[in-house]
Amino acid sequence: MDNLIIKTSDLTLSASVFVAGHTGMVGSAIVRRLKTLGFTHILTRSHHELDLLHQDEVNRFFQENKIDQVYMAAAKVGGIYANNTYPADFIYENLMVEANVIHAAHQADVNKLLFLGSSCIYPMHALQPMAEDALLTGHLEPTNEPYAIAKIAGIKLCESYNRQYGRDYRSVMPTNLYGPGDNYHPENSHVVPALIRRFHEAVQRGDDEVVIWGSGTPKREFLHVDDMASACVHVMSLSHDMYAANTQPMLSHINIGTGVDCSIGELAASIARISGFKGRLIFDTKKPDGTPRKLLDVSKLNALGWKAAIPLEDGLDDAYQWFVENG
């Protein structure tokens, strides 16, 4: 499950790299990737050691540590239920964390930063597949609008520091992620971990049916988190000229995905097979479906030398095994 696109000779392996949010699924995958490539100075801090919501703590951390690069992977994330239930938490915490880290990095003269957004930044009815220039061309999906607005603000923060101060702050927009370290909470998780938990517990109880939110018809694109981490390091390692040439006019963002999607019904059937569930799948159409389709246009990233390497079925099996062993 490795995707060694960039030669290690092209990387500054001695750079001091801070991975914000290293205990989460995304941050931990980036740390794994950096270690695999041979980076020797990776900085991490737990929430107990550094609360990114507190500006003074973040400023002090950046001033006290020599940092060359930042991967901004810290975020409050969740599925439809969590976004609907805690909209204020999602917009406030994500805005504060990204603003604190990006501004502190600038003040400490850190010139390279990668901000991780989400494909939910695109309009609900954007043309499919969604290209980078679809941003801000229509209404957002209502259930996760506060989170999406926070992520859009993160992109614009990076753009603005680039424009005003000449920084090299980059943004990537991953599609729906899954894999080791995911949140498997029964209510607040995304669709893949939620279904993995549901099917696993149904097998354990001997249930003859599993209920799935929505109609099963919406289509989603899923990317294994280790592929995402590979793409992030790839984008961070591009020359400034190459990145700028593909993100004009304002050094904006690049999509990360597989370029392939499937319906929620197909996803559920795959997880049922992997878990060994033999019963019926019941779709609760009273529950919201969310956006009808979310497929990213990944032609820019592919042209820059990176493509996803982990097939969905293999990735789901990996995620399921991790849940069984750690969930």
PEDARA-V150708 format. One record per run of one state. SS is the DSSP state (h for helix, s for strand, l for the rest). FROM is the first residue (numbers start at 1). LEN is the number of residues. If there is no record, write none. Layout:
SS;FROM;LEN / SS;FROM;LEN
This chain:
l;1;7 / h;8;3 / l;11;5 / s;16;5 / l;21;4 / h;25;13 / l;38;3 / s;41;3 / l;44;11 / h;55;10 / l;65;4 / s;69;4 / l;73;7 / h;80;6 / l;86;1 / h;87;21 / l;108;4 / s;112;5 / l;117;2 / h;119;3 / l;122;8 / s;130;1 / l;131;1 / h;132;3 / l;135;7 / h;142;24 / l;166;2 / s;168;7 / l;175;1 / s;176;3 / l;179;12 / h;191;15 / l;206;3 / s;209;5 / l;214;5 / s;219;2 / l;221;1 / s;222;3 / h;225;13 / l;238;2 / h;240;6 / l;246;7 / s;253;4 / l;257;5 / s;262;2 / h;264;12 / l;276;4 / s;280;5 / l;285;8 / s;293;2 / l;295;1 / s;296;1 / l;297;2 / h;299;5 / l;304;8 / h;312;15 / l;327;1
